[in-house]
Amino acid sequence: MAASTSARSEVTSDSRRTTRLITCGALAGVLFIGVSFAQTFARPGFELRQHALSALTLGGLGWLQVFNFVVTGLLAGACALDFGGR
């Protein structure tokens, strides 16, 4: 009986971990697009049809896009941890 309970709690723990890591991946995409587009509309002279999103790293507010790249990269990496073990 104890082995069955232990196995069940292990499966539940793995399921929660998988859910958290997949959520990280989903948040990464939404966060990247949301922050990037918010900056494109807030920056005078930035034209999305002419400039790459990485150009947002230039200037005084460039740290926002750098932070965006780092956070979304970490979230995507966390999601990849889940799929790497399968």
QUINORGI-V677679 format. One line per field, one symbol per residue. phi: phi as a letter, one per 30 degrees, with the letter a starting at -180 (. if undefined). psi: psi as a letter, one per 30 degrees, with the letter a starting at -180 (. if undefined). burial: # if it has 24 or more other ideal C-beta (glycine too) atoms within 12 Angstrom, else .. A space follows every 10 residues. Layout:
phi = ???
psi = ???
burial = ???
//
This chain:
phi = .ddddddddd dddddddddd dddedddedd dddddddddd ddcdidcddc cdddddddjd cddddddddd dddddddddd eddddc
psi = eeeeeeeeee eeeeeeeeee eeeeeeeeee eeeeeeeeee ffjkfkjfff klffffflae gffeeeeeee eeeeeeeeef eefff.
burial = .......... .......... #..##..#.. ##..##..## ..#..#.... ..#..#.... ....#..##. .#..##.##. .#....
//
